[in-house]
């Protein structure tokens, strides 16, 4: 079974949104039994907190439900996942430092050509949602085309 993790800074906005969106896309295609999806932060500052209310509201506005408790990614977690999709390139750097470069081939940006802007600062949760959805759709299509799902 394929395992995918989404990672942002605190694990209360972008990565739980990506987790929920990707699970929703898998459900729509009847593929949810083939992939384990989770999300993490590179920081522990929000650990134990739920998804940020505006992020949750944005998901609900698009017909997506989510239950989530923030957690920080660990080296042990890294060993469990086939893909670790980061919202910003700096998150990749943090993970590579944490793991001393091990698993570098697993850590990739969710959006290949840009970072997903943090809506905690911009307050534009719809824009972040749109970017996350488009990039999750591309990731899913790529994985299907490559025969990994």
Number of C-alpha atoms within 10 A of each C-alpha: 10 15 14 20 25 27 31 28 23 22 31 27 25 32 26 31 29 29 23 23 24 25 22 18 17 18 12 10 9 10 13 16 11 13 16 15 19 20 27 28 27 21 18 15 14 18 16 14 14 18 23 18 11 16 24 22 16 18 21 12 11 11 10 16 16 18 9 19 15 24 21 20 21 14 14 9 12 20 12 13 18 17 18 27 25 29 26 20 19 15 21 23 15 15 24 16 11 15 16 11 14 15 17 15 10 16 25 18 21 25 20 12 7 12 16 22 19 18 17 15 8 10 13 15 23 16 15 24 23 12 20 24 18 14 19 21 16 15 17 16 13 13 13 11 10 9 8 12 16
